[in-house]
Amino acid sequence: MSAVQVSHQVWDRAWQMVETRKPAADMLFVYAVRTTGIYCRPSCPSRRPLRTSVEFFATSELAERAGYRACKRCAPGEAHPQAHMLTQACDYIERNIDTTIKLDKLGKIVGLSAFHTQRLFRRYLGISPRQYQQARRMEHFRKNLLTNDNVTTAMYESGFASSSRLYETANEHLGMTPTEYRRGGKDVVIRYTIVDSPLGKMLVAATDAGLCLVAFGSLETELEDELASRFPASDSRRDEANLGLMVKQILTQMTEHPVALELPLDVRATAFQRRVWKALRRIPRGQTRTYSQIAQEIGQPTAVRAVARACATNPVALVVPCHRVIGSDGALTGYRWGVERKKKLLELESVPAK
């Protein structure tokens, strides 16, 4: 049986907790380092490893099943009170990855009501049991897809009952169709253009499905490097003509005559990021929200740092207005494309739209 890792939907949040050695996270998960074979508490004082060498587990027991040994400095082997229940539930989902698991059935396995089972997952993993199972299926599918030439075979071996159910979630988790993923994205054409804007050079890129990147920079080469690093295996083509209308719509956001942006998006994101970005798009022009307010709005009041991370990873500036989120003390805090740009955007938006 393969180890049950914490769902990829909370990996970014988990890593941020590890980087900041957050003590409260010790009750949520452990992290393991592939290069050393050791697992630790998030608050462990040891030197931080490279992110690429780390994987996360819901409990110490799961980390040890994967072959890791406990760190002697932080002694992570002592499990949190509900760790055994969570391990039982995760194990049951893993063994029944190809079946629909009802919440009351899962509750009976761990000795809890359906409500408390749901809360157990929400509290420690940040997602529901159904979302956890879906994420595990996608994890199996990724691995099977890279070793199978046939998408259908990989689909059934990963627990998906139909192609429609698979393709429902594939774009969200893979960022492309399964066939494109297996080919490394080599057949994905991305068209882009770079124009002048009140905030410097602006790159706008889109696939046939929708807008995938809006970024600011000082140099065209800087922006082209950004595009290449995000989509290394794609076929990127400069195309001013076909992106003209999209660019004009985005540029209006920096004028007194903004148009409603209903542009289709083709962005890779976790379920959590999508919820944050959706909340950001509801912030009216000329107004701001704090990270705490956004966390409250999406129903996860303790996920303030995760909200900040979701804002920082937003790939489509202006379209998803992450510049409208500020610190609790009113400070502009960080902005992926520079605090000065954030300040100027907010100043531009303070002028009533005509």
C-alpha positions in Angstrom: 0.0 0.0 0.0 1.4 3.4 -0.9 1.7 6.1 1.7 -1.2 8.4 2.1 0.1 11.9 1.8 -1.6 15.1 2.7 -3.7 16.2 -0.3 -1.9 18.4 -2.9 -4.6 21.0 -2.2 -2.9 22.0 1.0 0.8 21.5 0.0 1.5 25.2 -0.5 0.0 26.0 2.9 1.8 23.2 4.6 5.2 24.3 3.2 4.6 27.8 4.3 4.0 26.5 7.8 7.2 24.5 7.6 9.2 27.5 6.4 8.0 29.7 9.3 8.3 26.8 11.9 4.7 27.3 13.0 4.1 25.4 16.3 0.4 25.1 15.7 1.0 23.1 12.6 2.6 20.3 14.7 -1.0 19.1 15.3 -1.8 19.0 11.6 0.9 17.1 9.8 4.6 16.0 9.6 7.0 16.6 6.7 9.5 14.1 5.4 12.8 14.8 3.6 13.6 12.3 0.8 17.3 13.0 0.8 17.8 12.1 4.5 14.9 9.7 5.0 13.8 11.6 8.2 10.5 13.1 9.0 9.9 16.1 11.4 7.4 18.3 13.0 6.8 21.6 11.1 8.3 23.5 14.1 11.5 21.5 14.1 14.6 23.7 14.6 16.6 21.8 12.0 17.8 23.4 8.8 15.1 23.7 6.2 15.5 21.3 3.2 14.7 22.2 -0.5 11.0 22.2 -1.2 11.5 19.7 -4.0 12.9 17.2 -1.5 9.9 17.4 0.8 6.6 15.4 1.1 3.9 15.8 3.6 1.9 13.2 5.7 -1.2 13.6 7.8 0.4 11.5 10.6 3.7 10.1 11.9 2.4 6.6 11.3 1.9 7.3 7.6 5.4 8.7 7.3 6.9 5.6 8.9 4.9 3.3 6.6 6.6 5.2 3.7 10.0 4.3 5.1 10.9 7.5 7.0 12.3 7.5 10.5 11.6 10.1 13.2 13.8 13.1 13.8 15.7 12.9 17.1 15.6 16.7 17.6 11.8 17.3 17.5 10.6 13.7 18.3 7.5 13.8 16.0 6.5 10.2 16.8 4.0 11.3 19.4 0.8 11.6 17.4 -1.9 14.2 17.9 -5.0 13.0 19.7 -7.1 12.2 16.7 -4.2 10.9 14.5 -5.3 7.3 14.8 -8.8 8.1 13.6 -7.5 10.1 10.7 -5.1 7.3 9.7 -7.9 4.8 9.8 -10.1 7.0 7.6 -7.3 7.7 5.1 -6.4 4.0 4.9 -10.0 3.0 4.3 -10.2 5.6 1.4 -7.0 4.3 0.0 -8.2 0.7 0.0 -11.5 1.7 -1.6 -10.2 4.3 -4.0 -12.4 3.1 -6.8 -15.7 3.2 -4.9 -18.0 5.9 -3.7 -17.7 6.2 0.1 -20.6 7.6 2.0 -19.8 9.8 4.9 -21.8 7.8 7.5 -20.0 4.7 6.4 -16.6 6.3 6.9 -17.8 7.6 10.3 -18.6 4.1 11.4 -15.0 3.0 10.5 -13.5 5.6 12.9 -16.2 5.6 15.5 -17.5 9.1 14.8 -20.7 10.6 13.4 -20.8 11.8 9.8 -20.6 15.4 10.9 -17.6 14.9 13.1 -15.8 12.8 10.4 -16.3 15.7 8.0 -15.0 18.1 10.6 -12.0 15.8 11.4 -10.9 16.1 7.7 -11.6 19.8 7.4 -9.7 20.5 10.6 -6.5 18.5 9.9 -6.4 18.3 6.1 -8.4 21.4 5.1 -10.6 19.4 2.7 -13.6 17.0 2.9 -13.2 13.2 2.7 -14.7 13.3 -0.9 -12.1 15.9 -1.9 -9.4 13.8 -0.3 -10.4 10.7 -2.3 -10.6 12.8 -5.5 -7.1 14.1 -4.9 -5.8 10.6 -4.2 -7.4 9.3 -7.4 -5.7 12.1 -9.3 -2.3 11.3 -7.7 -2.7 7.6 -8.8 -3.8 8.8 -12.2 -0.7 11.0 -12.6 1.6 8.1 -11.8 -0.3 5.6 -14.0 -0.5 8.1 -16.9 3.3 8.3 -17.0 3.7 4.6 -17.2 0.8 3.7 -19.5 0.5 4.6 -23.1 -3.3 4.3 -22.9 -5.2 7.1 -21.1 -8.3 4.8 -20.6 -6.2 2.1 -18.9 -4.6 4.7 -16.5 -8.1 6.0 -15.8 -9.6 2.7 -14.7 -6.5 1.7 -12.7 -6.8 5.0 -10.8 -10.4 4.4 -9.7 -12.3 6.6 -12.2 -15.5 5.0 -13.4 -15.9 7.1 -16.5 -14.0 9.5 -18.8 -16.5 12.2 -18.1 -15.8 12.1 -14.4 -12.1 12.2 -15.1 -12.2 15.1 -17.5 -14.4 17.0 -15.1 -11.4 17.4 -12.7 -8.4 16.9 -15.0 -8.1 20.5 -16.0 -8.2 21.7 -12.4 -5.5 19.3 -11.2 -3.3 18.8 -14.3 -3.8 22.2 -16.0 -4.4 20.4 -19.3 -6.1 17.4 -20.7 -4.7 13.9 -19.7 -3.3 13.4 -23.2 -1.5 16.7 -23.1 -0.2 15.9 -19.7 1.2 12.6 -20.9 3.0 14.4 -23.7 4.5 17.0 -21.4 2.3 19.8 -22.8 4.2 19.8 -26.0 1.0 20.3 -28.1 -0.3 23.2 -26.1 0.0 26.5 -28.1 0.2 29.6 -26.0 -0.1 33.0 -27.8 1.2 36.1 -26.1 1.9 39.7 -26.6 3.8 42.4 -24.6 2.5 46.0 -24.5 3.2 49.2 -22.7 1.0 50.0 -19.7 0.8 52.6 -16.9 2.6 50.0 -14.8 5.4 49.2 -17.3 5.6 46.3 -19.7 2.6 44.0 -19.6 2.5 40.5 -20.9 -0.8 38.9 -21.8 -0.8 35.2 -22.8 -3.7 32.8 -23.6 -4.4 29.3 -24.8 -7.3 28.3 -26.9 -9.2 27.8 -23.7 -8.6 31.2 -22.2 -6.3 33.6 -20.5 -3.4 31.9 -18.7 -1.0 34.7 -17.7 -1.0 38.5 -17.1 2.3 39.8 -15.8 4.2 43.0 -15.3 7.9 43.7 -15.7 10.5 46.3 -16.8 11.9 44.4 -19.7 10.3 42.2 -22.5 13.0 39.6 -21.9 12.1 39.4 -18.2 8.5 38.7 -19.1 9.3 36.1 -21.8 11.5 34.3 -19.3 8.5 34.3 -16.9 6.3 32.7 -19.6 8.9 30.1 -20.5 9.4 29.1 -16.8 5.7 28.6 -16.3 5.1 26.7 -19.5 8.5 25.1 -20.4 7.1 22.4 -22.7 4.5 24.5 -24.5 4.7 26.1 -28.0 4.7 29.9 -27.2 4.0 32.2 -30.1 4.0 36.0 -30.2 0.6 37.1 -31.6 -0.4 40.8 -31.2 -3.3 40.6 -33.7 -5.4 37.9 -32.1 -4.9 39.2 -28.6 -5.6 42.8 -29.3 -9.2 42.9 -27.9 -8.2 41.0 -24.8 -5.3 43.4 -24.2 -7.6 46.4 -24.6 -10.1 45.0 -22.1 -7.3 44.5 -19.5 -5.8 47.9 -20.1 -9.1 49.6 -19.3 -8.8 48.4 -15.7 -6.1 51.1 -15.3 -8.3 53.9 -16.7 -11.4 55.8 -15.5 -13.5 53.8 -18.0 -13.0 50.1 -16.9 -15.0 47.4 -18.7 -16.5 44.3 -17.0 -13.9 41.6 -17.3 -15.6 38.3 -18.2 -12.6 36.8 -19.9 -12.4 33.0 -19.9 -9.4 31.7 -17.8 -7.2 28.7 -18.3 -5.2 28.6 -15.1 -3.8 25.8 -13.0 -5.0 26.0 -9.4 -5.9 24.0 -6.4 -9.5 24.0 -5.1 -8.4 26.4 -2.3 -6.7 28.8 -4.7 -9.8 28.9 -6.9 -12.0 29.8 -3.9 -9.7 32.6 -2.9 -9.4 34.0 -6.4 -13.2 33.9 -6.8 -13.5 35.9 -3.6 -11.0 38.4 -4.9 -13.0 39.0 -8.1 -16.0 39.9 -5.9 -14.1 42.9 -4.3 -15.6 46.1 -5.8 -13.3 48.5 -7.6 -12.0 51.2 -5.3 -12.4 48.9 -2.2 -9.9 46.7 -0.4 -10.1 43.7 1.9 -7.7 42.2 4.4 -6.3 38.7 4.2 -8.3 37.9 7.3 -11.5 39.1 5.7 -11.0 36.9 2.7 -10.3 33.9 4.9 -13.6 34.6 6.7 -15.4 34.9 3.4 -14.3 31.5 2.1 -15.2 29.9 5.4 -11.7 29.2 6.7 -10.9 32.0 9.2 -7.6 30.4 10.4 -6.2 30.2 6.8 -4.9 33.7 6.6 -1.4 32.7 5.6 -2.8 30.3 3.0 -4.9 33.2 1.6 -1.8 35.3 1.3 0.0 32.5 -0.5 -3.0 32.1 -2.9 -2.8 35.9 -3.7 1.0 35.6 -4.3 0.5 32.8 -6.8 -2.2 34.5 -8.8 -1.0 34.3 -12.4 -3.5 36.8 -13.9 -2.9 40.3 -12.6 -5.9 42.7 -12.7 -8.2 40.0 -13.9 -8.0 38.4 -10.4 -7.4 41.7 -8.4 -5.1 40.4 -5.7 -3.8 44.0 -5.4 -7.0 44.8 -3.5 -5.9 42.7 -0.5 -4.0 44.6 2.2 -2.6 43.9 5.7 -4.8 44.1 8.8 -3.0 47.3 9.7 -3.7 48.9 6.3 -0.2 48.3 5.0 0.1 47.3 1.3 2.3 44.3 2.3 3.7 42.4 -0.7 2.7 42.2 -4.3 4.1 39.8 -6.8 4.8 42.5 -9.3 6.1 45.1 -6.8 4.5 47.2 -4.0 4.9 50.3 -6.1 2.7 48.9 -8.8 0.2 47.8 -6.1 0.1 51.4 -4.7 -0.4 52.9 -8.2 -3.2 50.5 -9.0 -5.1 51.3 -5.9 -4.6 55.0 -6.5 -5.9 54.6 -10.1 -9.0 52.7 -8.7 -9.7 55.3 -6.1 -10.9 57.5 -8.9 -14.7 56.7 -9.4 -15.3 54.7 -12.5 -17.2 56.5 -15.3 
